[in-house]
């Protein structure tokens, strides 16, 4: 989920009345604008850990998702679940491997992140679900540790106008998430033995299970990211998102 924060910054990095003073100044015409943004994100790392409420960026430590609904049917997978109170630790250690902006008559960004590890806890309620030959039903708490996480996110924004002021709005967002390894545990209040079997099944072959879940992870991440970006971008006028060159002095 940390990629949401970083891509939001890549699209909305600015300096002005809305944004805090410690935000870096990056001009649209800067031939090294990608480096300007990367340097700025690194300089703000500690602020990102604590969150930046002025532009609706939540804390990285922990990163909290109040509610997530999952509903998907695919080969080897039928999943209907509600996940609440998700908390993840470790996002503050993100590393940006790649950043590419396209500001040539459009507003687009691509970013690749690496996360060494994430420790996740969440409350879950799963009904009528199946993974391969394993039936999954129950309610309780999930604990998981995931390592070697890479995320590629691509986003494009469009211009909108509100009260005569131009803003950006995320239009298309795609994510690709790859998790190197994971281990989970379930504290189930309804079917503890079945939950223990499910955890053992996952932990014996995490890569197999994660490969099956990948399309769901990608789609859910993209939907959450788009909503998150629009919450941030709706607060910042375009003139503060990208600084223009100073006007040439009069002759």
Secondary structure, DSSP 8 states (H G I E B T S, - for coil): -HHHHHHHHHHH---SSSS-TTS---BTT-TTHHHHHHHHHHHTHHHHHH-BGGGTB--STTEEEEEEEEEEEETTEEEEEEEEEEEEE-GGG-EEEEEEEE-SSSEEEEEEEEEEEEEEEEEEEEEEEEETTEEEEEEEEEEEEEEEEEEEEEEEEEEEEETTEEEEEEEEEEEEEEEEEEEEEEEESS-HHHHHHHHHHHHHSHHHHHHHHHHHHHHHHHHHHHHHHHHHHTTS-HHHHSB--------
